[in-house]
Amino acid sequence: MTNARVRRWLTGWVIVACAVIAACVSSYGQSAEASAAKPAASAAIPSADQILDRYVQATGGRAAWQKLTSRHSSGTIEAPALNLSGTIDIFEKAPNRVLAVMVMMGASFRQGFDGTVAWSDDPQNGVRELSGPELAETRRDADFYHPLDLRQLYSKFMVRGVEKVGEREAYAVEATPPEGGEPENVYFDRGTGLLLRLVSHRHGPEGSEEIQQDFEDYREVDGIKLPFLVHQDSAGAALTIRVSEVHHNVPMDDSQFAKPAVQ
């Protein structure tokens, strides 16, 4: 793969990586023994509202979330098939500001949202303001209280049933964005309530692409649980994000989320 193709691939992936931590927070507030237990096979499939309510509790509950106003997550990002690796930092500030910075091949790839304007900055395309589906996706993903605001972020939810995600059984929920477009398929662990998988379409300079994200290695941080390992797959490539550190309520100036001036 040439450097130009690699840069185009990275440009598309930073769009997805920007939202990985913000949009996939989940846990279940109960004992480890209860969490490991599966519901009886004959148990009725819960409604979408019941699944979402459980998900809110799973994230730690509203009280825990209301104690948090910002988050800085840092880690590494790897694309084994391409023999590439780098670092990633994600800065989030309530209610809806986010900045993702990925450094790979000695180059920086950034995407941000300042509450109104969504933008990206990369060696291939320079500074670019996002619009249309890219803006809608970034705005939705930037919601700091994403688990609490799902009913506002999506217009309709439909429970498709129980499906396997690896060795786990999961409730498969179809979430339709308010602006239309392809629904997102969200999979919640039937036994623990944890988010296991998200399948969605993401838009970038090269068009739309289906992305599958799998979440593992949940750890408790300041009263909520976060996935410290995220696998992403698409037709183009696969990557792994390993979070090493998470810090909450870090002072962040609004200016760091603003669209950079064009040089």
C-alpha positions as CSV (number, residue, x, y, z in Angstrom):
1,M,0.0,0.0,0.0
2,T,1.5,3.4,-1.0
3,N,1.8,6.3,1.4
4,A,-1.0,8.1,-0.4
5,R,-3.4,5.2,0.0
6,V,-2.4,4.8,3.6
7,R,-3.1,8.4,4.3
8,R,-6.5,8.2,2.7
9,W,-7.2,5.1,4.8
10,L,-6.2,6.9,8.0
11,T,-8.3,9.9,7.0
12,G,-11.4,7.7,6.9
13,W,-10.5,5.9,10.2
14,V,-10.0,9.0,12.3
15,I,-13.6,9.9,11.6
16,V,-14.7,6.6,13.3
17,A,-12.0,6.7,16.0
18,C,-13.2,10.1,17.1
19,A,-16.4,8.6,18.4
20,V,-15.2,5.3,19.7
21,I,-14.9,6.2,23.4
22,A,-17.7,8.8,23.4
23,A,-20.4,6.5,22.0
24,C,-19.6,3.1,23.5
25,V,-19.6,3.7,27.3
26,S,-21.6,1.0,29.1
27,S,-21.7,-1.2,32.2
28,Y,-24.2,-2.9,34.5
29,G,-24.7,-1.9,38.1
30,Q,-24.9,-5.2,39.8
31,S,-22.6,-7.8,41.4
32,A,-20.1,-9.8,39.3
33,E,-22.1,-13.0,40.1
34,A,-25.3,-11.5,38.9
35,S,-23.7,-10.0,35.8
36,A,-22.3,-13.3,34.7
37,A,-25.7,-15.0,34.9
38,K,-27.8,-15.2,31.7
39,P,-31.6,-14.8,31.7
40,A,-33.5,-18.0,31.3
41,A,-33.9,-19.1,27.7
42,S,-37.6,-18.8,28.0
43,A,-37.5,-15.2,29.3
44,A,-39.5,-12.8,27.2
45,I,-37.5,-10.4,25.0
46,P,-37.6,-7.0,26.6
47,S,-38.9,-3.9,24.7
48,A,-36.6,-1.3,23.3
49,D,-37.5,1.0,26.2
50,Q,-36.6,-1.6,28.7
51,I,-33.2,-2.3,27.0
52,L,-32.4,1.4,26.9
53,D,-33.4,2.0,30.5
54,R,-31.2,-0.9,31.5
55,Y,-28.4,0.6,29.4
56,V,-28.6,3.9,31.3
57,Q,-28.3,1.9,34.6
58,A,-25.5,-0.1,33.0
59,T,-23.4,3.0,32.3
60,G,-23.5,3.8,36.0
61,G,-26.7,5.8,36.2
62,R,-27.6,9.4,35.8
63,A,-26.1,10.4,39.2
64,A,-22.7,9.1,38.2
65,W,-22.8,10.8,34.8
66,Q,-23.8,14.1,36.3
67,K,-20.6,14.2,38.3
68,L,-18.6,14.1,35.0
69,T,-18.0,17.1,32.8
70,S,-15.0,16.1,30.7
71,R,-12.8,13.1,29.7
72,H,-9.3,12.6,28.2
73,S,-8.7,9.1,26.9
74,S,-5.3,8.1,25.5
75,G,-3.9,4.9,24.0
76,T,-2.6,3.2,21.0
77,I,-4.0,2.3,17.6
78,E,-2.8,-0.6,15.4
79,A,-3.5,-1.9,11.9
80,P,-1.8,-5.2,12.0
81,A,-2.5,-6.1,8.4
82,L,-0.9,-2.9,7.2
83,N,2.0,-3.1,9.8
84,L,1.0,0.3,11.1
85,S,0.7,1.6,14.7
86,G,0.4,5.0,16.4
87,T,-1.2,6.9,19.2
88,I,-4.7,8.3,19.8
89,D,-6.0,10.9,22.2
90,I,-9.7,11.8,22.6
91,F,-10.8,14.9,24.4
92,E,-14.5,15.2,25.3
93,K,-16.3,18.0,27.1
94,A,-19.9,18.3,28.1
95,P,-22.4,18.8,26.6
96,N,-21.2,18.1,23.0
97,R,-17.5,19.0,22.3
98,V,-15.0,16.4,21.1
99,L,-11.5,16.3,19.6
100,A,-9.7,13.2,18.4
101,V,-6.0,13.3,17.5
102,M,-4.4,10.3,15.9
103,V,-0.6,10.2,15.1
104,M,0.6,7.6,12.7
105,M,3.4,7.5,10.1
106,G,4.7,10.7,11.6
107,A,1.6,12.6,10.6
108,S,-1.3,14.0,12.6
109,F,-5.0,13.3,11.8
110,R,-7.6,15.3,13.7
111,Q,-11.3,15.6,13.9
112,G,-13.4,17.8,16.1
113,F,-16.7,19.3,17.0
114,D,-17.1,22.6,18.9
115,G,-20.8,22.2,19.5
116,T,-21.8,23.7,16.1
117,V,-19.1,23.2,13.6
118,A,-17.6,19.8,12.7
119,W,-14.2,19.6,11.0
120,S,-11.3,17.4,10.1
121,D,-7.6,18.1,9.4
122,D,-5.3,15.6,7.7
123,P,-2.4,15.6,5.3
124,Q,-4.5,14.4,2.4
125,N,-7.4,16.9,2.6
126,G,-6.1,19.7,4.8
127,V,-8.6,21.5,7.1
128,R,-12.2,20.6,6.0
129,E,-15.6,21.6,7.4
130,L,-18.0,18.7,7.6
131,S,-21.6,18.9,6.4
132,G,-24.5,16.6,5.5
133,P,-24.2,13.1,6.9
134,E,-20.7,13.7,8.2
135,L,-21.9,16.6,10.3
136,A,-25.0,14.7,11.6
137,E,-22.8,11.7,12.6
138,T,-20.2,13.8,14.4
139,R,-22.9,15.8,16.2
140,R,-24.6,12.6,17.4
141,D,-21.3,11.0,18.5
142,A,-20.1,14.1,20.3
143,D,-22.9,14.0,22.9
144,F,-21.0,13.6,26.2
145,Y,-24.1,12.1,27.8
146,H,-24.7,9.7,24.9
147,P,-26.1,6.8,27.0
148,L,-28.6,9.1,28.7
149,D,-29.7,10.9,25.5
150,L,-30.3,8.0,23.1
151,R,-34.0,8.8,22.8
152,Q,-33.1,12.3,21.6
153,L,-30.3,11.1,19.3
154,Y,-32.4,8.5,17.4
155,S,-35.9,8.7,16.1
156,K,-36.9,5.0,16.4
157,F,-35.7,1.8,18.0
158,M,-36.7,-1.7,17.0
159,V,-35.7,-4.9,18.8
160,R,-34.8,-7.5,16.2
161,G,-34.4,-10.4,18.7
162,V,-31.5,-12.3,20.2
163,E,-28.3,-12.8,18.2
164,K,-24.9,-14.2,18.9
165,V,-21.9,-11.9,19.1
166,G,-18.9,-14.2,19.4
167,E,-19.8,-16.5,22.3
168,R,-22.3,-14.1,23.9
169,E,-26.0,-13.8,23.3
170,A,-27.1,-10.2,22.7
171,Y,-30.3,-8.2,22.2
172,A,-30.1,-6.8,18.7
173,V,-31.6,-3.3,18.5
174,E,-32.0,-1.3,15.3
175,A,-31.6,2.5,15.9
176,T,-32.8,4.9,13.2
177,P,-31.1,8.3,13.0
178,P,-33.6,11.3,12.9
179,E,-32.1,12.5,9.6
180,G,-32.8,9.2,7.9
181,G,-30.1,7.1,6.3
182,E,-28.9,3.6,7.2
183,P,-30.1,2.4,10.7
184,E,-27.4,1.5,13.2
185,N,-27.4,-2.0,14.7
186,V,-26.6,-2.1,18.4
187,Y,-25.9,-5.3,20.3
188,F,-26.3,-5.4,24.1
189,D,-25.1,-8.4,26.1
190,R,-28.1,-10.4,27.2
191,G,-26.5,-11.3,30.5
192,T,-24.6,-8.2,31.6
193,G,-26.2,-5.3,29.7
194,L,-22.8,-4.3,28.3
195,L,-22.5,-2.9,24.8
196,L,-20.9,-5.7,22.7
197,R,-21.1,-4.4,19.1
198,L,-22.1,-1.5,17.0
199,V,-22.5,-1.7,13.2
200,S,-23.0,1.5,11.4
201,H,-22.3,3.4,8.2
202,R,-19.8,6.3,8.4
203,H,-19.3,8.9,5.8
204,G,-15.9,10.4,4.8
205,P,-14.1,12.0,1.8
206,E,-14.2,8.6,0.0
207,G,-17.9,8.0,0.6
208,S,-19.9,5.8,2.9
209,E,-18.6,2.6,4.5
210,E,-20.0,0.0,6.9
211,I,-18.0,-0.1,10.1
212,Q,-18.2,-2.9,12.8
213,Q,-17.0,-2.0,16.3
214,D,-16.6,-4.7,19.0
215,F,-16.0,-3.6,22.6
216,E,-14.1,-5.5,25.3
217,D,-12.1,-5.2,28.5
218,Y,-14.5,-3.1,30.5
219,R,-13.0,-1.3,33.5
220,E,-14.5,1.0,36.1
221,V,-13.4,4.6,36.0
222,D,-14.9,7.1,38.4
223,G,-18.1,5.2,38.8
224,I,-18.7,4.2,35.2
225,K,-17.3,1.4,33.1
226,L,-15.5,2.0,29.8
227,P,-14.2,-0.5,27.2
228,F,-10.4,-0.3,27.1
229,L,-10.2,-2.5,24.0
230,V,-12.1,-1.7,20.7
231,H,-11.8,-3.7,17.5
232,Q,-13.0,-2.0,14.3
233,D,-13.5,-3.8,10.9
234,S,-14.5,-2.6,7.5
235,A,-14.1,-3.7,3.9
236,G,-11.0,-1.5,3.7
237,A,-9.0,-2.6,6.8
238,A,-9.1,-3.6,10.5
239,L,-7.7,-1.8,13.5
240,T,-7.5,-2.2,17.2
241,I,-7.6,0.7,19.8
242,R,-6.2,0.0,23.2
243,V,-6.9,2.6,25.8
244,S,-4.2,3.0,28.4
245,E,-5.4,6.0,30.5
246,V,-8.7,7.8,31.2
247,H,-9.0,11.0,33.2
248,H,-12.3,12.7,34.0
249,N,-13.1,16.4,34.9
250,V,-9.9,17.6,33.3
251,P,-9.9,21.4,32.6
252,M,-10.5,22.0,28.9
253,D,-10.8,25.3,27.1
254,D,-13.5,25.5,24.4
255,S,-10.9,26.9,22.0
256,Q,-9.2,23.5,21.6
257,F,-12.3,22.1,19.9
258,A,-12.5,25.0,17.3
259,K,-11.9,24.5,13.6
260,P,-8.2,25.4,12.9
261,A,-7.5,28.4,10.7
262,V,-6.6,27.5,7.1
263,Q,-3.0,28.2,6.5
